[in-house]
Amino acid sequence: MVKALVIGDPIEHSLSPVMHNEAFQQSGIQGSYEKKRVTLSDLPSFLQYLKESDYAGFNVTIPHKVAVIPFLDEIDPEAEKIGAVNTVVNKNGKLIGYNTDGTGFLLGLKEKISRPISQMNILIIGAGGAARSIAYALLKENPEKLSIANRSAERLDLLVKDLNNPCIESLSLKKAESEVSRFDVLINTTNAGMYPNIDTEPIQLAQLKNNAVVSDIVYNPLQTKWLQTAENKGAIIDNGVSMLVMQGAMAFEKWTGTFPDTHKMKKAVIEQLRR
C-alpha cells in the first residue's frame, strides 16, 4: 500500500487527490492520496511525523515550498538551484526534496508547440516561485530569448540575477504589453484571472502574434479571460491543468516507480472542475 499526500495552507482547493487517486487506480497500484492543511507553525512537527511514518512521500504547495527546505535531509541539485521544493520522497525515514513544477510545465508546453524552444522568443509574466521553476526548465532548452515581466522591479531583478543567463531580459508589464507581437510563447505565472477575480488579466494582448502559444498556469476557471482573449485572436492556448497533471505524474513516478497515464489524470481533474 503506497500512501502519499499534499500539504499546504489553504488546501481545500487542491485537486491533487483527484488525479493521484485516479493514477493509483489506473496503474493497478494499491494506494491512497489525501490532502492535509498544515500551518507554518505546525510544519516542523508534521514533517517529523511524516519522516517516522509509512508515507512514501508528499507534495508541498503554498506557502511551504521554501519553508520545507531546512527540514529535509537531502535536496536535489535542481530544486536547490530553484530554491523551492514541491515533491518529497520518504526513503526509509530520509526526506529528499525535488522540484517537478518547471519540468512538468515544460512537458505540457511541448504538447502545444510545433518547433523547438531554441527557436522561440518567450515571455514569462511574474517573478514568484512558479516563474522561477519554469524559467529554469526553459533555460535548459536554450530559448532564443527569454523575457520576464513583473509588477515589482525588485523581485524581478532578484530573479534575473539568480538565473544569470545572457539570453534573459527584464521588462516592465507596460513594455511587455507594448511589445507583445514579438513573442512566440507567453506564459502567465501570476494569479491574475484566478477564481474569484476572474475579470483580471496579467497584460493586454492587443498586438498578439498570429499562432502564438499562450499559456496560463491558472486552472480555475478552466479558461481564464486572458486565454479566451488569446483564443479569439487565433492563439494556441494551454491552461494550468497540464502543469498540475505533469508535475503530479512526475511525483507519482518518484513514489511508485511507475509513470501514470496523464490523459486519464487530466480527464479526472477537468471533470472535477466542471462540477
N, C-alpha and C positions, 0 to 999 in steps of 0.2 A: 504493500500500500504506500503510494507516494503522496505525501502531504505537502502543500505549499499554500502561501497566502500573500496578500498585498497589505502593506501598512502605510498609513498616511493620516492626515487630519486637515480637512474633512475627507471622508472616504465613502460616504453614502452613494455618491455619483459613479463610483468605479464600475466599469463593465468587465474588468479583468476576470472575475469569477465566471461570467457567462462564457467567455471564449476559452478559458483554460479547462473548465469542466467539459466543454464540447470537445476540446483536444484530447482529454483523457478518454472520453467515450469513443471517439472515432479511431484512436490509436490502439484501443483494446488494452489500455493500461489501467489497472485499478488505482484510482487516485482521487484526491479531493482538493479543492482550492477555495479559500474563503477570503473575506476582507475584514480588516480589523482596524478600528480607529485607535491610533496611538499618539498621544500628545508628546510634545518635545520633552516635557519633564519626565514622562514615562519611558522615553526611548531607551536609555541605558539599561534599565531593569528588564524591559521587554526583550531587548537583544540578548541579554544574558540568559533569559528563559529559552529563547529560540535556539541558542547555542547548545543548551543541555537537552533540547527536545529531539523528537524523531522527525521533525520537519526537514525535507530535502533542501528547502530554500525559500526565498521570498522575494517579492518585488517591493520597490520603495518608490513612493510618489510624494508629491508636495506635502509638507515642506521639509522632508527628511533626506533628500538626495545628497546634500552636502554634509548635513549633521551626522549622518550614519558613519561617515568615513573613519573618524578616530576610534570607533568601536570594532572595526574589522581587523582580522588577523593578517589579511593579505589583500592587496588590491591589484587588479590587472593594470599593466602599464598604460593602456589607452584610457581607462577610467581615471587613472591618476592624473594624466595629462589634461583630460577634460575637467577634472575637479568635481565630478558628480558620479553617483552610483545609482542604478535603477534595478539591478538584479544581484542577488546574493545567493551563493551556494553554501550549504552547510555540509562541509566534508569532515565527517567524524568529529564534530564539535569545533571545527575551524571554519570561521566565516570568511568567505572570499568574495570580494566585490567586483562587479563588472558594469559596463555601460553598453546596453544594446539599443539605446534610443537612436543614435545617429545612423548606425548601420541598418537598423530597422526601417528608418525613414528612407534611406538610400535604396533598399530593396523595393519598397513601394514605388518610389520615383522612377526606377528603371523600367517598371512595367508601363510607364506612360510616355517615356521619351523615345525618339526614333534615331537619335545619333549620340555618339559618346559625349560624356560630360566635358572631356578635354576640348571639345569644340564649342563650348557654351559659355555665355555670359549670364551669370546667375546673381539674383538679388535675394538676400535674406532680410526680412523685416523683424527687428527685435534683437536684443543682446543678452537675454537671460540664459538659463540652463539649457533649454531646448535648442536655442540658436547656437550655443557653444558646441553641443553634441553634433548637430547637423553640419556645422562648419567644419569640424574636424573630419567627419566622414567624407564630405565633399572634397576637401583638400587632398585626400588620398587619391582622388581621381583626376587631379591636376586640371581644374577648370581653366578656361581661357582667362576669365576674370571673375572674381567673387566680390560683390559689393555688399556691404552691410549697412543698413539704415536703422536708426533708433531715435526715439524721442530724447533720451538722456545722453548727451555727448560724453559725459564722464564714464558711464557704463560701457558705451561703445568703444571709447579709447582703450579702456582696460582689456576688452575682448580682443581688439585688433592687435594690441601689444602682446597678449598671450599667444595668439595664433601665429604671429611673427612669420608672415609669408608675403613675398613681394607681389603676388597676384591679387592681394586684398586691397580694397579701397573702402573708406568710411564715408557715408553720406548722411545728410540731414534727411528727414522724411520728405521735406518740401522739394529738395533736389532730386531725390529718388522718384518722386511723383512727376516732376517735370521731364525726367529722362527715361520714363517707363518704356518707351519704344525701343530702347537698345537691349532690353533683357529677354533672353530666351526662356528662362525659368524664373518665376517669382514665388517666394516661399514666405508665408506668414507664420511666425512662431509666437506671436503675441495672443492675448485672449480677446482681441477685437472681434466682435461678431458672435461671441460665445453666449449661449443662453444664460441669463435672461436679457442681456444687452444686444439683441440680435440686429439692431439697426446700425451698429457701428462698423466701420471699415478701416483697415490699417492705413491704406493710401488709396487715392483715386486712380482709376485705370483708363483715363480718357484716351491716352495715346498708345494703348496696348498693341504690341506687335501681333499680326495675324499668326495663328498656330503656336503662340507662346504656351508654355505649360504653367498653370497657376495652381499652386498647392497651398492648402491651409491645414495646419495641424489640429485645428478645432474640429470636433466631430459631433457636437451637439449645439445647433442643429446639424443634420447630415450635410446640408448645403447652406453655407453662410451666404449672407447678402453679397459679400465680396466674390465668392465663387459663382453666384448667379450672374453678377455683372460680367465676370470674365467669360462665362459660357455664352452669354448673349453677344459678346464681341468675337466669338469664334475660337476662344481658347480651349485647350485640353485641360480639364480640371481634375484635381485629386484632393479628396478630403482626408481628415485626420484618422479615419478608420484604418487606412493602410499602415500608417506608422504604429498605431496601437497594436494591431494584429501582428505585424512583422517583429516588433521588439518583443512582444509576448511569446511568439513562436521560438525566437532565439533563446529566451529564458527557459522555456519549456524543454528545449533540447539540452540545455545545461543540467537540468534536474533529472531528466529521464534517459538521455542518450538518443532520443527519437525526435526528428523534426516533423511537426504535425502538418495536417492538411490546412493550409492558411485560407483557402477558399471557403471551407466549411466554418472556420473560426469567424471569418469576415461576415458570412451569412448570418451566424448566430448573433453577432453584435448589431448588425443592421436591423434584424428582426426585433431585437430588444429596444433599439432606439425608435422604431416606428410604433411601438405600443403606446 
